[in-house]
């Protein structure tokens, strides 16, 4: 793995795997959606997974989340006990106020859970909105609540399935900055599934390309944060990843 000088500073001598997958396979009939995938994610590492539609990205994420009992692997599937998932849809319960959505399922006492929930909402910029209803929030604010709900549990692994895909461009930029700050503070291992190559480069320590159920490319991102598309190194990595995705023409931004 490359030494990272960007969003999170890694000391390779202290890296340990939060996720270790060996020979992971998922078949639907004769079709292998995941074909003997090997994957390791270090504790605290941010990995982005990109690929064309149907490449197996969400299937891999569901397998790591324990939501798919049909997967098989030669060496097993080793993931942490504490896992949180963020989806493209915030999936807030409309009949619950924001604080109740955030603390849903916590095993703490009511007072302790409420305190943790308020702190989590403050972390995502929604202090004072604890009693608001989900339908009073914008899409970006709802995703902030979804992040608070995930991170209040202090997960060892955060799985994010295109969490910003439905947001407008400006809101996405703000959410990228927020997610970077939250990950620096909480230090979970992260697997982000995205179709957006630029988003992957902006956020991740490492970008993995999945094609037809097979990992075909892997790139460490050594660009210091904050990362912008104007950086020549960004443009080079972007073109390399686009080529790995089968986009051969140069794309200028």
LINMO-V206632 format. One record per residue. RES is the residue in one letter. PSI is psi as a letter, one per 30 degrees, with the letter a starting at -180 (* if undefined). Layout:
res/psi
RES/PSI
RES/PSI
This chain:
res/psi
X/k
X/l
X/k
X/k
X/g
X/b
X/e
X/k
X/j
X/k
X/j
X/f
X/f
X/f
X/k
X/l
X/k
X/f
X/k
X/j
X/k
X/k
X/h
X/k
X/k
X/k
X/k
X/j
X/b
X/f
X/k
X/j
X/e
X/k
X/j
X/h
X/k
X/k
X/k
X/k
X/k
X/l
X/k
X/g
X/k
X/j
X/k
X/k
X/j
X/l
X/l
X/l
X/k
X/g
X/f
X/g
X/e
X/f
X/e
X/e
X/e
X/e
X/e
X/e
X/f
X/g
X/g
X/j
X/f
X/g
X/l
X/l
X/k
X/e
X/g
X/a
X/j
X/j
X/l
X/l
X/e
X/j
X/k
X/k
X/k
X/k
X/l
X/e
X/k
X/f
X/h
X/k
X/j
X/f
X/g
X/k
X/l
X/e
X/e
X/e
X/e
X/e
X/g
X/k
X/f
X/k
X/g
X/l
X/l
X/e
X/e
X/e
X/e
X/e
X/e
X/e
X/e
X/e
X/e
X/e
X/e
X/e
X/e
X/g
X/g
X/h
X/k
X/f
X/g
X/e
X/g
X/l
X/l
X/e
X/f
X/f
X/l
X/l
X/e
X/e
X/e
X/e
X/f
X/e
X/e
X/e
X/e
X/e
X/e
X/e
X/f
X/f
X/g
X/h
X/k
X/f
X/k
X/j
X/k
X/j
X/j
X/h
X/f
X/g
X/f
X/g
X/l
X/l
X/e
X/e
X/e
X/e
X/e
X/e
X/e
X/e
X/e
X/e
X/e
X/e
X/e
X/e
X/e
X/e
X/e
X/f
X/h
X/l
X/k
X/k
X/j
X/k
X/k
X/l
X/f
X/j
X/e
X/e
X/e
X/e
X/e
X/e
X/e
X/l
X/f
X/k
X/k
X/k
X/k
X/k
X/k
X/h
X/g
X/k
X/j
X/f
X/l
X/k
X/k
X/k
X/j
X/g
X/k
X/k
X/l
X/k
X/k
X/l
X/f
X/f
X/k
X/e
X/e
X/e
X/e
X/e
X/e
X/e
X/e
X/e
X/e
X/e
X/e
X/f
X/f
X/g
X/j
X/f
X/l
X/k
X/k
X/k
X/*
